[in-house]
Each structure stands twice: as C-alpha cells, then as structure tokens.
Amino acid sequence: MKCLLLLLAAFHSDAFTLNRCVPRASTTSLYAADGPPQYDKFQATLREAEKVGEGSFMLHIDTEDVVEYEPGHVLALEMEAPKADGDDVDSKTSEDAKQNGGWMRGPYTVSRSTDKSIDILVKVVGEKSKLFSIATPGTPLRFGGKFKVPIVEGIDTDTTKRVVLISTGVGVGPCVGAIEKAMEQESFPPIDLIASYRTEEEIVYKDHLDKLQKEHTDKFSWKAIITGEQGRMSSTADNLRVLTDTNFKSGLEDTHYHLIGNGQMVSEFKAGLQTAGVKDDKVTVEMYFNHKAEIDADTVSRIAAAAALEVAAVPQ
C-alpha cells in the first residue's frame, strides 16, 4: 500500500519524487533519482477503447513484448499528450507530459492480461481519462512498472472457503479478470461479487457476468448495488444483508474479502470487518481515490454486525 500511495502521489505532483521500493510479487520497480521515476517501458498500441458501461471504457492494449501481468497489478500507462496549447489537457497532466518527453501518464490497474496484451478499465473523470477513452485503434501507448499483489495470488485458497469481492465503479474491472482466472482453477473457492454503481446504466459487463454465473453456478454469484436507488451498501442493515445472502457456506474465519474502489468504502469495510473479527490476512484492498475520507463509526458498526451475522443488532 505504501508503494502504491507513493506512485499515486508521484503521478499527481509537478515534481516526481519516489523512493525506491520493491513490492511483493513485482519484477519491475519504480525508483527516483534526481528526476522522474524510472521504469522499464513496453511499447504498445491500442487495439480498442471499448465502452462497457456509461462513462467506462475497457482499453484493450497489445504489445510485441512478452509481459507478465495479472488482474490487480498496478502499472504506469502512457500516451502522447495532444500537441496543442494546453487547452486539451489539464495543467498538472500537461506539466507532467513535458517532464516525460510529451507523454502523459498515470497509474492504472490491470483487468486482464495475456503474454502479449493487457486490458485496463478506465472511468472518464477528467481530461486524461477522456483522452484515453476517445483514442483510436492503433494509437501508440507505453506501459511499465508493476505494483500490488494480484487479486487471485493474494488469496490463501488452503484456508479460504468463500471469497467476497466488493467493488465500486471501475474497481469491478480487475475483479472480472480475477474471477475469470479463478474459474480456470478447479480448487479455487466459490466467489461472490458485489459491485456498486451510481446508476443502472453504469453497470459493467452485466451480460458477461450473468453468463459466468450461469456456467459456474456452484462457483460464482454476483449482484449489483445501484446506490442512486438503494443508497450505499453500508447505509442500512437491509442493504448489508447482501454480505451473507449467499449459496456458499463459510464463516468469518474462512471468508476472504477483497475491497477495491472508493477509499471511503474500502476504509469503512476494512474497519468493520476487523471489528467483526476477520483476520488481517483475510482482507486485501485497493483504493482508487478518496483516500483521506473520514470513517463513519456507525457505518463501521453496521458492517461489523452484518459480517458477524448479527443483523438484528445492527444500528439503524
């Protein structure tokens, strides 16, 4: 987590300063000398920016190099900034591009990968993500660096009977890739995916997830939470019943939770699960934004009670 936060800070600052750190399961690391962070860069091209939900685009990226990435790895993705007077790119991105030979860059999480390709799910929230989303097939790209432990690798299958993936927004991208990987493994524990979106139109890969659920009824189930209609999953005891509304049997001690997306959701669920008695090694996390959001004590209590099957005692 420390390395990832440093990476995020580096990409959102005018002067890149990043101490050398080698995270677990990484073969390439970012480091700082007296300038921008350095990492091995793979040349690549955009095959397609596929719209997969309202405002969400899956970037299908090909490379001639042999690469080793898994769903949940974080890398640096680069694309040449528009050669304009700065009107098309915000000032921070423009300044960064100037320091990087004209290439804008940012940290993104791998959704899928092969030895010659990677998929990255992006949400259009600013000029940089908009430029990625409207890029045409054949657009030159570069990527490199490798942070975080892949989702599947972070789960101890010997001591886990059920996996719960909880995502907000495009955090579902790496979850989908991880689910696909897990379904290939005979002994992988069954998975419940709980994906939150603001509107129904924002749901990503609904048909694909429905198909996976139908093909693997004994291994995979998923639900979408529409916060614009139901409120946040953690906002009421009734909403939180989704945590234990499952066909897959397990207890607190053998359920693994992976939390990915909005920093407030991640922090509150992590705290609630810890309060309920879930061990630290049974909770893995990745925050996309909102890292410094305050944790609401009542929300943490609701989550803890729901996770511990004490729904009747959950505060309203």
Rosetta blueprint (number, residue, H / E / L):
1 M L
2 K H
3 C H
4 L H
5 L H
6 L H
7 L H
8 L H
9 A H
10 A H
11 F H
12 H L
13 S L
14 D L
15 A L
16 F L
17 T L
18 L L
19 N L
20 R L
21 C L
22 V L
23 P L
24 R L
25 A L
26 S L
27 T L
28 T L
29 S L
30 L L
31 Y E
32 A L
33 A L
34 D L
35 G L
36 P L
37 P L
38 Q E
39 Y L
40 D L
41 K E
42 F E
43 Q E
44 A E
45 T E
46 L E
47 R E
48 E E
49 A E
50 E E
51 K E
52 V E
53 G E
54 E L
55 G L
56 S E
57 F E
58 M E
59 L E
60 H E
61 I E
62 D E
63 T E
64 E L
65 D L
66 V L
67 V L
68 E L
69 Y L
70 E L
71 P L
72 G L
73 H L
74 V E
75 L E
76 A E
77 L E
78 E E
79 M E
80 E E
81 A L
82 P L
83 K L
84 A L
85 D L
86 G L
87 D L
88 D L
89 V L
90 D L
91 S H
92 K H
93 T H
94 S H
95 E H
96 D H
97 A H
98 K H
99 Q H
100 N L
101 G L
102 G L
103 W E
104 M E
105 R E
106 G E
107 P E
108 Y E
109 T E
110 V E
111 S E
112 R E
113 S E
114 T E
115 D L
116 K L
117 S E
118 I E
119 D E
120 I E
121 L E
122 V E
123 K E
124 V L
125 V L
126 G L
127 E H
128 K H
129 S H
130 K H
131 L H
132 F H
133 S H
134 I H
135 A L
136 T L
137 P L
138 G L
139 T L
140 P E
141 L E
142 R E
143 F E
144 G E
145 G E
146 K E
147 F E
148 K L
149 V L
150 P L
151 I L
152 V L
153 E L
154 G L
155 I L
156 D L
157 T L
158 D L
159 T L
160 T L
161 K L
162 R E
163 V E
164 V E
165 L E
166 I E
167 S E
168 T E
169 G H
170 V H
171 G H
172 V H
173 G H
174 P H
175 C H
176 V H
177 G H
178 A H
179 I H
180 E H
181 K H
182 A H
183 M H
184 E L
185 Q L
186 E L
187 S L
188 F L
189 P L
190 P L
191 I E
192 D E
193 L E
194 I E
195 A E
196 S E
197 Y E
198 R L
199 T L
200 E H
201 E H
202 E H
203 I L
204 V L
205 Y L
206 K H
207 D H
208 H H
209 L H
210 D H
211 K H
212 L H
213 Q H
214 K H
215 E H
216 H L
217 T L
218 D L
219 K L
220 F E
221 S E
222 W E
223 K E
224 A E
225 I E
226 I E
227 T H
228 G H
229 E H
230 Q H
231 G L
232 R L
233 M H
234 S H
235 S H
236 T L
237 A H
238 D H
239 N H
240 L H
241 R H
242 V H
243 L H
244 T L
245 D L
246 T L
247 N L
248 F L
249 K L
250 S L
251 G L
252 L H
253 E H
254 D H
255 T E
256 H E
257 Y E
258 H E
259 L E
260 I E
261 G E
262 N E
263 G H
264 Q H
265 M H
266 V H
267 S H
268 E H
269 F H
270 K H
271 A H
272 G H
273 L H
274 Q H
275 T H
276 A H
277 G L
278 V L
279 K L
280 D H
281 D H
282 K H
283 V E
284 T E
285 V E
286 E E
287 M E
288 Y E
289 F E
290 N L
291 H L
292 K L
293 A L
294 E L
295 I L
296 D L
297 A H
298 D H
299 T H
300 V H
301 S H
302 R H
303 I H
304 A H
305 A H
306 A H
307 A H
308 A L
309 L L
310 E L
311 V H
312 A H
313 A H
314 V L
315 P L
316 Q L
